[in-house]
Amino acid sequence: MGSLSILNPEEIEAIHLASLRLLNEAGILLSHAGIRKTLSAAGGVLREDRVLLPSDLVEHSLNRCPSMVTIRGRGGGITTLGD
C-alpha cells in the first residue's frame, strides 16, 4: 500500500512546535484532580484547573511511545496505526 503525504517535513515541524508552545503556555484544562496531580508529579505546572506541560516533558513522553499501535473497533475490526 502506498503512502500519501499532505504536509512536507517543514510544515509538520511547524505544527509540532506550535503544539509544544500551546501546551507550555496555555496548557490543558483538567477537572480531574488525580490527573492534575499525576501530571504535576511528572513535571507539569499547575494553574488552578489547568496544567501547563513543558516542552521537555512532552518530548520525553513522545519518545517513550511506540511507533505503532493496534486498535480494535466496536465491530471487531483491527487497525494498526503508525509507521
mmCIF file as gemmi writes it, N, C-alpha and C atoms, coordinates in Angstrom:
data_model
loop_
_atom_site.group_PDB
_atom_site.id
_atom_site.type_symbol
_atom_site.label_atom_id
_atom_site.label_alt_id
_atom_site.label_comp_id
_atom_site.label_asym_id
_atom_site.label_entity_id
_atom_site.label_seq_id
_atom_site.pdbx_PDB_ins_code
_atom_site.Cartn_x
_atom_site.Cartn_y
_atom_site.Cartn_z
_atom_site.occupancy
_atom_site.B_iso_or_equiv
_atom_site.pdbx_formal_charge
_atom_site.auth_seq_id
_atom_site.auth_asym_id
_atom_site.pdbx_PDB_model_num
ATOM 1 N N . MET Axp A 1 ? 0.843 -1.169 0 1 0 ? 1 A 1
ATOM 2 C CA . MET Axp A 1 ? 0 0 0 1 0 ? 1 A 1
ATOM 3 C C . MET Axp A 1 ? 0.889 1.234 0 1 0 ? 1 A 1
ATOM 4 N N . GLY Axp A 2 ? 0.604 2.209 -0.87 1 0 ? 2 A 1
ATOM 5 C CA . GLY Axp A 2 ? 1.388 3.427 -0.961 1 0 ? 2 A 1
ATOM 6 C C . GLY Axp A 2 ? 1.054 4.397 0.152 1 0 ? 2 A 1
ATOM 7 N N . SER Axp A 3 ? 1.869 5.423 0.272 1 0 ? 3 A 1
ATOM 8 C CA . SER Axp A 3 ? 1.609 6.425 1.301 1 0 ? 3 A 1
ATOM 9 C C . SER Axp A 3 ? 1.242 7.751 0.656 1 0 ? 3 A 1
ATOM 10 N N . LEU Axp A 4 ? 0.509 8.555 1.382 1 0 ? 4 A 1
ATOM 11 C CA . LEU Axp A 4 ? 0.057 9.851 0.92 1 0 ? 4 A 1
ATOM 12 C C . LEU Axp A 4 ? 0.654 10.907 1.836 1 0 ? 4 A 1
ATOM 13 N N . SER Axp A 5 ? 1.353 11.875 1.269 1 0 ? 5 A 1
ATOM 14 C CA . SER Axp A 5 ? 1.93 12.956 2.061 1 0 ? 5 A 1
ATOM 15 C C . SER Axp A 5 ? 1.219 14.251 1.721 1 0 ? 5 A 1
ATOM 16 N N . ILE Axp A 6 ? 0.544 14.806 2.707 1 0 ? 6 A 1
ATOM 17 C CA . ILE Axp A 6 ? -0.175 16.054 2.516 1 0 ? 6 A 1
ATOM 18 C C . ILE Axp A 6 ? 0.68 17.231 2.971 1 0 ? 6 A 1
ATOM 19 N N . LEU Axp A 7 ? 1.441 17.029 4.032 1 0 ? 7 A 1
ATOM 20 C CA . LEU Axp A 7 ? 2.305 18.072 4.575 1 0 ? 7 A 1
ATOM 21 C C . LEU Axp A 7 ? 3.763 17.722 4.336 1 0 ? 7 A 1
ATOM 22 N N . ASN Axp A 8 ? 4.568 18.737 4.07 1 0 ? 8 A 1
ATOM 23 C CA . ASN Axp A 8 ? 6.008 18.48 3.93 1 0 ? 8 A 1
ATOM 24 C C . ASN Axp A 8 ? 6.645 18.501 5.326 1 0 ? 8 A 1
ATOM 25 N N . PRO Axp A 9 ? 7.879 18.021 5.461 1 0 ? 9 A 1
ATOM 26 C CA . PRO Axp A 9 ? 8.513 17.941 6.784 1 0 ? 9 A 1
ATOM 27 C C . PRO Axp A 9 ? 8.578 19.283 7.521 1 0 ? 9 A 1
ATOM 28 N N . GLU Axp A 10 ? 8.774 20.36 6.806 1 0 ? 10 A 1
ATOM 29 C CA . GLU Axp A 10 ? 8.843 21.68 7.45 1 0 ? 10 A 1
ATOM 30 C C . GLU Axp A 10 ? 7.485 22.07 8.042 1 0 ? 10 A 1
ATOM 31 N N . GLU Axp A 11 ? 6.415 21.753 7.339 1 0 ? 11 A 1
ATOM 32 C CA . GLU Axp A 11 ? 5.072 22.046 7.844 1 0 ? 11 A 1
ATOM 33 C C . GLU Axp A 11 ? 4.743 21.199 9.071 1 0 ? 11 A 1
ATOM 34 N N . ILE Axp A 12 ? 5.15 19.956 9.045 1 0 ? 12 A 1
ATOM 35 C CA . ILE Axp A 12 ? 4.935 19.061 10.187 1 0 ? 12 A 1
ATOM 36 C C . ILE Axp A 12 ? 5.687 19.587 11.405 1 0 ? 12 A 1
ATOM 37 N N . GLU Axp A 13 ? 6.927 20.01 11.205 1 0 ? 13 A 1
ATOM 38 C CA . GLU Axp A 13 ? 7.732 20.552 12.302 1 0 ? 13 A 1
ATOM 39 C C . GLU Axp A 13 ? 7.111 21.832 12.85 1 0 ? 13 A 1
ATOM 40 N N . ALA Axp A 14 ? 6.597 22.692 11.983 1 0 ? 14 A 1
ATOM 41 C CA . ALA Axp A 14 ? 5.953 23.938 12.431 1 0 ? 14 A 1
ATOM 42 C C . ALA Axp A 14 ? 4.725 23.641 13.29 1 0 ? 14 A 1
ATOM 43 N N . ILE Axp A 15 ? 3.933 22.656 12.899 1 0 ? 15 A 1
ATOM 44 C CA . ILE Axp A 15 ? 2.762 22.256 13.688 1 0 ? 15 A 1
ATOM 45 C C . ILE Axp A 15 ? 3.198 21.694 15.034 1 0 ? 15 A 1
ATOM 46 N N . HIS Axp A 16 ? 4.232 20.875 15.026 1 0 ? 16 A 1
ATOM 47 C CA . HIS Axp A 16 ? 4.743 20.287 16.266 1 0 ? 16 A 1
ATOM 48 C C . HIS Axp A 16 ? 5.213 21.382 17.226 1 0 ? 16 A 1
ATOM 49 N N . LEU Axp A 17 ? 5.986 22.338 16.727 1 0 ? 17 A 1
ATOM 50 C CA . LEU Axp A 17 ? 6.495 23.413 17.577 1 0 ? 17 A 1
ATOM 51 C C . LEU Axp A 17 ? 5.362 24.291 18.11 1 0 ? 17 A 1
ATOM 52 N N . ALA Axp A 18 ? 4.366 24.56 17.275 1 0 ? 18 A 1
ATOM 53 C CA . ALA Axp A 18 ? 3.212 25.338 17.73 1 0 ? 18 A 1
ATOM 54 C C . ALA Axp A 18 ? 2.438 24.581 18.813 1 0 ? 18 A 1
ATOM 55 N N . SER Axp A 19 ? 2.321 23.267 18.664 1 0 ? 19 A 1
ATOM 56 C CA . SER Axp A 19 ? 1.644 22.449 19.674 1 0 ? 19 A 1
ATOM 57 C C . SER Axp A 19 ? 2.393 22.475 20.998 1 0 ? 19 A 1
ATOM 58 N N . LEU Axp A 20 ? 3.718 22.361 20.938 1 0 ? 20 A 1
ATOM 59 C CA . LEU Axp A 20 ? 4.525 22.429 22.155 1 0 ? 20 A 1
ATOM 60 C C . LEU Axp A 20 ? 4.338 23.773 22.852 1 0 ? 20 A 1
ATOM 61 N N . ARG Axp A 21 ? 4.302 24.842 22.076 1 0 ? 21 A 1
ATOM 62 C CA . ARG Axp A 21 ? 4.124 26.172 22.645 1 0 ? 21 A 1
ATOM 63 C C . ARG Axp A 21 ? 2.754 26.29 23.333 1 0 ? 21 A 1
ATOM 64 N N . LEU Axp A 22 ? 1.697 25.809 22.673 1 0 ? 22 A 1
ATOM 65 C CA . LEU Axp A 22 ? 0.361 25.86 23.265 1 0 ? 22 A 1
ATOM 66 C C . LEU Axp A 22 ? 0.283 25.056 24.562 1 0 ? 22 A 1
ATOM 67 N N . LEU Axp A 23 ? 0.844 23.862 24.561 1 0 ? 23 A 1
ATOM 68 C CA . LEU Axp A 23 ? 0.809 23.034 25.761 1 0 ? 23 A 1
ATOM 69 C C . LEU Axp A 23 ? 1.593 23.68 26.905 1 0 ? 23 A 1
ATOM 70 N N . ASN Axp A 24 ? 2.673 24.383 26.569 1 0 ? 24 A 1
ATOM 71 C CA . ASN Axp A 24 ? 3.505 25.032 27.569 1 0 ? 24 A 1
ATOM 72 C C . ASN Axp A 24 ? 2.88 26.327 28.091 1 0 ? 24 A 1
ATOM 73 N N . GLU Axp A 25 ? 2.276 27.103 27.212 1 0 ? 25 A 1
ATOM 74 C CA . GLU Axp A 25 ? 1.759 28.419 27.597 1 0 ? 25 A 1
ATOM 75 C C . GLU Axp A 25 ? 0.292 28.411 28.014 1 0 ? 25 A 1
ATOM 76 N N . ALA Axp A 26 ? -0.549 27.662 27.331 1 0 ? 26 A 1
ATOM 77 C CA . ALA Axp A 26 ? -1.98 27.607 27.655 1 0 ? 26 A 1
ATOM 78 C C . ALA Axp A 26 ? -2.32 26.367 28.464 1 0 ? 26 A 1
ATOM 79 N N . GLY Axp A 27 ? -1.626 25.273 28.2 1 0 ? 27 A 1
ATOM 80 C CA . GLY Axp A 27 ? -1.846 24.041 28.935 1 0 ? 27 A 1
ATOM 81 C C . GLY Axp A 27 ? -3.147 23.35 28.586 1 0 ? 27 A 1
ATOM 82 N N . ILE Axp A 28 ? -3.558 22.494 29.493 1 0 ? 28 A 1
ATOM 83 C CA . ILE Axp A 28 ? -4.766 21.682 29.324 1 0 ? 28 A 1
ATOM 84 C C . ILE Axp A 28 ? -5.669 21.928 30.527 1 0 ? 28 A 1
ATOM 85 N N . LEU Axp A 29 ? -6.928 22.192 30.273 1 0 ? 29 A 1
ATOM 86 C CA . LEU Axp A 29 ? -7.916 22.36 31.339 1 0 ? 29 A 1
ATOM 87 C C . LEU Axp A 29 ? -8.372 20.972 31.788 1 0 ? 29 A 1
ATOM 88 N N . LEU Axp A 30 ? -8.112 20.654 33.055 1 0 ? 30 A 1
ATOM 89 C CA . LEU Axp A 30 ? -8.443 19.326 33.592 1 0 ? 30 A 1
ATOM 90 C C . LEU Axp A 30 ? -9.25 19.471 34.874 1 0 ? 30 A 1
ATOM 91 N N . SER Axp A 31 ? -10.426 18.871 34.909 1 0 ? 31 A 1
ATOM 92 C CA . SER Axp A 31 ? -11.243 18.934 36.115 1 0 ? 31 A 1
ATOM 93 C C . SER Axp A 31 ? -10.926 17.802 37.088 1 0 ? 31 A 1
ATOM 94 N N . HIS Axp A 32 ? -10.248 16.764 36.625 1 0 ? 32 A 1
ATOM 95 C CA . HIS Axp A 32 ? -9.946 15.592 37.454 1 0 ? 32 A 1
ATOM 96 C C . HIS Axp A 32 ? -8.681 15.858 38.282 1 0 ? 32 A 1
ATOM 97 N N . ALA Axp A 33 ? -8.862 15.995 39.6 1 0 ? 33 A 1
ATOM 98 C CA . ALA Axp A 33 ? -7.744 16.327 40.491 1 0 ? 33 A 1
ATOM 99 C C . ALA Axp A 33 ? -6.637 15.274 40.447 1 0 ? 33 A 1
ATOM 100 N N . GLY Axp A 34 ? -7.002 14.009 40.311 1 0 ? 34 A 1
ATOM 101 C CA . GLY Axp A 34 ? -5.997 12.941 40.277 1 0 ? 34 A 1
ATOM 102 C C . GLY Axp A 34 ? -5.083 13.043 39.065 1 0 ? 34 A 1
ATOM 103 N N . ILE Axp A 35 ? -5.646 13.375 37.916 1 0 ? 35 A 1
ATOM 104 C CA . ILE Axp A 35 ? -4.841 13.525 36.704 1 0 ? 35 A 1
ATOM 105 C C . ILE Axp A 35 ? -3.955 14.751 36.826 1 0 ? 35 A 1
ATOM 106 N N . ARG Axp A 36 ? -4.493 15.849 37.386 1 0 ? 36 A 1
ATOM 107 C CA . ARG Axp A 36 ? -3.664 17.049 37.602 1 0 ? 36 A 1
ATOM 108 C C . ARG Axp A 36 ? -2.479 16.718 38.495 1 0 ? 36 A 1
ATOM 109 N N . LYS Axp A 37 ? -2.73 15.939 39.549 1 0 ? 37 A 1
ATOM 110 C CA . LYS Axp A 37 ? -1.661 15.55 40.477 1 0 ? 37 A 1
ATOM 111 C C . LYS Axp A 37 ? -0.607 14.692 39.763 1 0 ? 37 A 1
ATOM 112 N N . THR Axp A 38 ? -1.056 13.747 38.951 1 0 ? 38 A 1
ATOM 113 C CA . THR Axp A 38 ? -0.129 12.879 38.214 1 0 ? 38 A 1
ATOM 114 C C . THR Axp A 38 ? 0.739 13.695 37.256 1 0 ? 38 A 1
ATOM 115 N N . LEU Axp A 39 ? 0.111 14.599 36.508 1 0 ? 39 A 1
ATOM 116 C CA . LEU Axp A 39 ? 0.883 15.425 35.572 1 0 ? 39 A 1
ATOM 117 C C . LEU Axp A 39 ? 1.811 16.381 36.301 1 0 ? 39 A 1
ATOM 118 N N . SER Axp A 40 ? 1.385 16.897 37.436 1 0 ? 40 A 1
ATOM 119 C CA . SER Axp A 40 ? 2.247 17.766 38.234 1 0 ? 40 A 1
ATOM 120 C C . SER Axp A 40 ? 3.473 16.999 38.732 1 0 ? 40 A 1
ATOM 121 N N . ALA Axp A 41 ? 3.266 15.785 39.195 1 0 ? 41 A 1
ATOM 122 C CA . ALA Axp A 41 ? 4.377 14.958 39.679 1 0 ? 41 A 1
ATOM 123 C C . ALA Axp A 41 ? 5.368 14.632 38.557 1 0 ? 41 A 1
ATOM 124 N N . ALA Axp A 42 ? 4.864 14.596 37.319 1 0 ? 42 A 1
ATOM 125 C CA . ALA Axp A 42 ? 5.722 14.29 36.17 1 0 ? 42 A 1
ATOM 126 C C . ALA Axp A 42 ? 6.446 15.53 35.65 1 0 ? 42 A 1
ATOM 127 N N . GLY Axp A 43 ? 6.101 16.712 36.164 1 0 ? 43 A 1
ATOM 128 C CA . GLY Axp A 43 ? 6.775 17.937 35.72 1 0 ? 43 A 1
ATOM 129 C C . GLY Axp A 43 ? 5.849 19.004 35.18 1 0 ? 43 A 1
ATOM 130 N N . GLY Axp A 44 ? 4.552 18.729 35.15 1 0 ? 44 A 1
ATOM 131 C CA . GLY Axp A 44 ? 3.592 19.738 34.714 1 0 ? 44 A 1
ATOM 132 C C . GLY Axp A 44 ? 3.457 20.834 35.756 1 0 ? 44 A 1
ATOM 133 N N . VAL Axp A 45 ? 3.043 22.012 35.329 1 0 ? 45 A 1
ATOM 134 C CA . VAL Axp A 45 ? 2.89 23.16 36.221 1 0 ? 45 A 1
ATOM 135 C C . VAL Axp A 45 ? 1.405 23.425 36.417 1 0 ? 45 A 1
ATOM 136 N N . LEU Axp A 46 ? 0.955 23.416 37.675 1 0 ? 46 A 1
ATOM 137 C CA . LEU Axp A 46 ? -0.454 23.615 37.983 1 0 ? 46 A 1
ATOM 138 C C . LEU Axp A 46 ? -0.81 25.099 38.001 1 0 ? 46 A 1
ATOM 139 N N . ARG Axp A 47 ? -1.912 25.437 37.347 1 0 ? 47 A 1
ATOM 140 C CA . ARG Axp A 47 ? -2.504 26.773 37.372 1 0 ? 47 A 1
ATOM 141 C C . ARG Axp A 47 ? -4.009 26.575 37.547 1 0 ? 47 A 1
ATOM 142 N N . GLU Axp A 48 ? -4.442 26.435 38.821 1 0 ? 48 A 1
ATOM 143 C CA . GLU Axp A 48 ? -5.835 26.141 39.161 1 0 ? 48 A 1
ATOM 144 C C . GLU Axp A 48 ? -6.257 24.829 38.502 1 0 ? 48 A 1
ATOM 145 N N . ASP Axp A 49 ? -7.277 24.837 37.609 1 0 ? 49 A 1
ATOM 146 C CA . ASP Axp A 49 ? -7.738 23.606 36.954 1 0 ? 49 A 1
ATOM 147 C C . ASP Axp A 49 ? -6.972 23.307 35.667 1 0 ? 49 A 1
ATOM 148 N N . ARG Axp A 50 ? -5.922 24.037 35.418 1 0 ? 50 A 1
ATOM 149 C CA . ARG Axp A 50 ? -5.153 23.918 34.18 1 0 ? 50 A 1
ATOM 150 C C . ARG Axp A 50 ? -3.761 23.366 34.506 1 0 ? 50 A 1
ATOM 151 N N . VAL Axp A 51 ? -3.24 22.539 33.606 1 0 ? 51 A 1
ATOM 152 C CA . VAL Axp A 51 ? -1.88 22.027 33.749 1 0 ? 51 A 1
ATOM 153 C C . VAL Axp A 51 ? -1.086 22.471 32.523 1 0 ? 51 A 1
ATOM 154 N N . LEU Axp A 52 ? 0.009 23.189 32.768 1 0 ? 52 A 1
ATOM 155 C CA . LEU Axp A 52 ? 0.92 23.589 31.7 1 0 ? 52 A 1
ATOM 156 C C . LEU Axp A 52 ? 1.957 22.489 31.54 1 0 ? 52 A 1
ATOM 157 N N . LEU Axp A 53 ? 2.192 22.084 30.304 1 0 ? 53 A 1
ATOM 158 C CA . LEU Axp A 53 ? 3.117 20.98 30.04 1 0 ? 53 A 1
ATOM 159 C C . LEU Axp A 53 ? 4.375 21.512 29.363 1 0 ? 53 A 1
ATOM 160 N N . PRO Axp A 54 ? 5.5 21.53 30.091 1 0 ? 54 A 1
ATOM 161 C CA . PRO Axp A 54 ? 6.75 21.989 29.498 1 0 ? 54 A 1
ATOM 162 C C . PRO Axp A 54 ? 7.139 21.136 28.296 1 0 ? 54 A 1
ATOM 163 N N . SER Axp A 55 ? 7.795 21.762 27.341 1 0 ? 55 A 1
ATOM 164 C CA . SER Axp A 55 ? 8.171 21.075 26.105 1 0 ? 55 A 1
ATOM 165 C C . SER Axp A 55 ? 9.005 19.826 26.355 1 0 ? 55 A 1
ATOM 166 N N . ASP Axp A 56 ? 9.931 19.898 27.31 1 0 ? 56 A 1
ATOM 167 C CA . ASP Axp A 56 ? 10.78 18.729 27.561 1 0 ? 56 A 1
ATOM 168 C C . ASP Axp A 56 ? 9.964 17.55 28.098 1 0 ? 56 A 1
ATOM 169 N N . LEU Axp A 57 ? 8.925 17.821 28.882 1 0 ? 57 A 1
ATOM 170 C CA . LEU Axp A 57 ? 8.049 16.75 29.367 1 0 ? 57 A 1
ATOM 171 C C . LEU Axp A 57 ? 7.288 16.112 28.211 1 0 ? 57 A 1
ATOM 172 N N . VAL Axp A 58 ? 6.772 16.934 27.309 1 0 ? 58 A 1
ATOM 173 C CA . VAL Axp A 58 ? 6.026 16.415 26.153 1 0 ? 58 A 1
ATOM 174 C C . VAL Axp A 58 ? 6.952 15.596 25.257 1 0 ? 58 A 1
ATOM 175 N N . GLU Axp A 59 ? 8.137 16.137 24.96 1 0 ? 59 A 1
ATOM 176 C CA . GLU Axp A 59 ? 9.091 15.42 24.09 1 0 ? 59 A 1
ATOM 177 C C . GLU Axp A 59 ? 9.512 14.094 24.715 1 0 ? 59 A 1
ATOM 178 N N . HIS Axp A 60 ? 9.792 14.1 26.015 1 0 ? 60 A 1
ATOM 179 C CA . HIS Axp A 60 ? 10.181 12.865 26.709 1 0 ? 60 A 1
ATOM 180 C C . HIS Axp A 60 ? 9.057 11.829 26.624 1 0 ? 60 A 1
ATOM 181 N N . SER Axp A 61 ? 7.822 12.282 26.818 1 0 ? 61 A 1
ATOM 182 C CA . SER Axp A 61 ? 6.679 11.374 26.759 1 0 ? 61 A 1
ATOM 183 C C . SER Axp A 61 ? 6.481 10.816 25.355 1 0 ? 61 A 1
ATOM 184 N N . LEU Axp A 62 ? 6.631 11.678 24.349 1 0 ? 62 A 1
ATOM 185 C CA . LEU Axp A 62 ? 6.501 11.218 22.956 1 0 ? 62 A 1
ATOM 186 C C . LEU Axp A 62 ? 7.569 10.189 22.6 1 0 ? 62 A 1
ATOM 187 N N . ASN Axp A 63 ? 8.781 10.39 23.104 1 0 ? 63 A 1
ATOM 188 C CA . ASN Axp A 63 ? 9.871 9.456 22.811 1 0 ? 63 A 1
ATOM 189 C C . ASN Axp A 63 ? 9.655 8.09 23.435 1 0 ? 63 A 1
ATOM 190 N N . ARG Axp A 64 ? 8.808 8.011 24.449 1 0 ? 64 A 1
ATOM 191 C CA . ARG Axp A 64 ? 8.518 6.739 25.107 1 0 ? 64 A 1
ATOM 192 C C . ARG Axp A 64 ? 7.378 5.977 24.438 1 0 ? 64 A 1
ATOM 193 N N . CYS Axp A 65 ? 6.653 6.631 23.528 1 0 ? 65 A 1
ATOM 194 C CA . CYS Axp A 65 ? 5.516 6 22.851 1 0 ? 65 A 1
ATOM 195 C C . CYS Axp A 65 ? 5.993 5.045 21.764 1 0 ? 65 A 1
ATOM 196 N N . PRO Axp A 66 ? 5.287 3.941 21.567 1 0 ? 66 A 1
ATOM 197 C CA . PRO Axp A 66 ? 5.648 3.047 20.458 1 0 ? 66 A 1
ATOM 198 C C . PRO Axp A 66 ? 5.333 3.723 19.125 1 0 ? 66 A 1
ATOM 199 N N . SER Axp A 67 ? 6.057 3.347 18.091 1 0 ? 67 A 1
ATOM 200 C CA . SER Axp A 67 ? 5.832 3.944 16.77 1 0 ? 67 A 1
ATOM 201 C C . SER Axp A 67 ? 4.578 3.385 16.101 1 0 ? 67 A 1
ATOM 202 N N . MET Axp A 68 ? 4.078 2.254 16.599 1 0 ? 68 A 1
ATOM 203 C CA . MET Axp A 68 ? 2.874 1.644 16.042 1 0 ? 68 A 1
ATOM 204 C C . MET Axp A 68 ? 1.964 1.181 17.176 1 0 ? 68 A 1
ATOM 205 N N . VAL Axp A 69 ? 0.655 1.317 16.971 1 0 ? 69 A 1
ATOM 206 C CA . VAL Axp A 69 ? -0.33 0.786 17.918 1 0 ? 69 A 1
ATOM 207 C C . VAL Axp A 69 ? -1.423 0.077 17.135 1 0 ? 69 A 1
ATOM 208 N N . THR Axp A 70 ? -1.993 -0.938 17.731 1 0 ? 70 A 1
ATOM 209 C CA . THR Axp A 70 ? -3.089 -1.67 17.115 1 0 ? 70 A 1
ATOM 210 C C . THR Axp A 70 ? -4.343 -1.401 17.924 1 0 ? 70 A 1
ATOM 211 N N . ILE Axp A 71 ? -5.408 -1.043 17.221 1 0 ? 71 A 1
ATOM 212 C CA . ILE Axp A 71 ? -6.678 -0.766 17.884 1 0 ? 71 A 1
ATOM 213 C C . ILE Axp A 71 ? -7.752 -1.677 17.313 1 0 ? 71 A 1
ATOM 214 N N . ARG Axp A 72 ? -8.777 -1.929 18.115 1 0 ? 72 A 1
ATOM 215 C CA . ARG Axp A 72 ? -9.896 -2.775 17.689 1 0 ? 72 A 1
ATOM 216 C C . ARG Axp A 72 ? -11.169 -1.941 17.758 1 0 ? 72 A 1
ATOM 217 N N . GLY Axp A 73 ? -11.921 -1.947 16.686 1 0 ? 73 A 1
ATOM 218 C CA . GLY Axp A 73 ? -13.176 -1.205 16.635 1 0 ? 73 A 1
ATOM 219 C C . GLY Axp A 73 ? -14.302 -1.955 17.297 1 0 ? 73 A 1
ATOM 220 N N . ARG Axp A 74 ? -15.433 -1.289 17.443 1 0 ? 74 A 1
ATOM 221 C CA . ARG Axp A 74 ? -16.61 -1.908 18.068 1 0 ? 74 A 1
ATOM 222 C C . ARG Axp A 74 ? -17.08 -3.137 17.317 1 0 ? 74 A 1
ATOM 223 N N . GLY Axp A 75 ? -16.916 -3.118 15.992 1 0 ? 75 A 1
ATOM 224 C CA . GLY Axp A 75 ? -17.332 -4.246 15.186 1 0 ? 75 A 1
ATOM 225 C C . GLY Axp A 75 ? -16.305 -5.366 15.136 1 0 ? 75 A 1
ATOM 226 N N . GLY Axp A 76 ? -15.189 -5.206 15.845 1 0 ? 76 A 1
ATOM 227 C CA . GLY Axp A 76 ? -14.162 -6.243 15.895 1 0 ? 76 A 1
ATOM 228 C C . GLY Axp A 76 ? -13.043 -6.068 14.899 1 0 ? 76 A 1
ATOM 229 N N . GLY Axp A 77 ? -13.165 -5.056 14.001 1 0 ? 77 A 1
ATOM 230 C CA . GLY Axp A 77 ? -12.1 -4.804 13.029 1 0 ? 77 A 1
ATOM 231 C C . GLY Axp A 77 ? -10.842 -4.32 13.713 1 0 ? 77 A 1
ATOM 232 N N . ILE Axp A 78 ? -9.721 -4.745 13.197 1 0 ? 78 A 1
ATOM 233 C CA . ILE Axp A 78 ? -8.415 -4.38 13.777 1 0 ? 78 A 1
ATOM 234 C C . ILE Axp A 78 ? -7.69 -3.469 12.809 1 0 ? 78 A 1
ATOM 235 N N . THR Axp A 79 ? -7.114 -2.377 13.346 1 0 ? 79 A 1
ATOM 236 C CA . THR Axp A 79 ? -6.343 -1.433 12.538 1 0 ? 79 A 1
ATOM 237 C C . THR Axp A 79 ? -5.03 -1.136 13.244 1 0 ? 79 A 1
ATOM 238 N N . THR Axp A 80 ? -3.953 -1.103 12.489 1 0 ? 80 A 1
ATOM 239 C CA . THR Axp A 80 ? -2.656 -0.724 13.028 1 0 ? 80 A 1
ATOM 240 C C . THR Axp A 80 ? -2.344 0.67 12.533 1 0 ? 80 A 1
ATOM 241 N N . LEU Axp A 81 ? -1.991 1.553 13.468 1 0 ? 81 A 1
ATOM 242 C CA . LEU Axp A 81 ? -1.658 2.938 13.161 1 0 ? 81 A 1
ATOM 243 C C . LEU Axp A 81 ? -0.172 3.18 13.405 1 0 ? 81 A 1
ATOM 244 N N . GLY Axp A 82 ? 0.449 3.98 12.59 1 0 ? 82 A 1
ATOM 245 C CA . GLY Axp A 82 ? 1.854 4.348 12.796 1 0 ? 82 A 1
ATOM 246 C C . GLY Axp A 82 ? 2.708 3.968 11.623 1 0 ? 82 A 1
ATOM 247 N N . ASP Axp A 83 ? 4.009 4.094 11.87 1 0 ? 83 A 1
ATOM 248 C CA . ASP Axp A 83 ? 4.993 3.824 10.814 1 0 ? 83 A 1
ATOM 249 C C . ASP Axp A 83 ? 5.107 2.345 10.522 1 0 ? 83 A 1
